[in-house]
Amino acid sequence: MAIDIKTPGVAHIGLRSNDLKRSREFYIDLLGFKVLLESPEIFLFAAGHTAVAVLPPTRDTAQSDSFSPFRVGLDHIALACEDEAELERVAAELSRAGVENTGVKLDETLGKRYVAFKDPDRISWEFYMV
């Protein structure tokens, strides 16, 4: 029998970063997300209605470790986009800022347009038409 969890959606997402200062500069200063909480060991920002926490790696994490969407676990995070002009604008601004991205692409499976990009720890994000 299914548990049948009743939820309105994701409360928050937690990410690990090798460099909190660099990640803060990317998410807050470059992408412009609003800071919800900040301390020396964590910062949270709002991506729409979803809180995203960025924390340092645990002590047993290898210094050279980096994100891979090909291992078990997180593949990517997709932010919803409701406006084609905004999708085009964000793709252009990512490129202008030197952020690695795909440019606007079409997801052949779902027939939706998106731009995929990576944060400084190579965590994969998408800005995806809904």
Secondary structure, 3 states (H helix, E strand, C coil): CCCCCCCCCCCEEEEECCCHHHHHHHHHHHCCCEEEEEECCEEEEEECCEEEEEECCCCCCCCCCCCCCCCCCCCCEEEEECCHHHHHHHHHHHHHCCCCEEEEEEECCCCEEEEEEECCCCCEEEEEEC
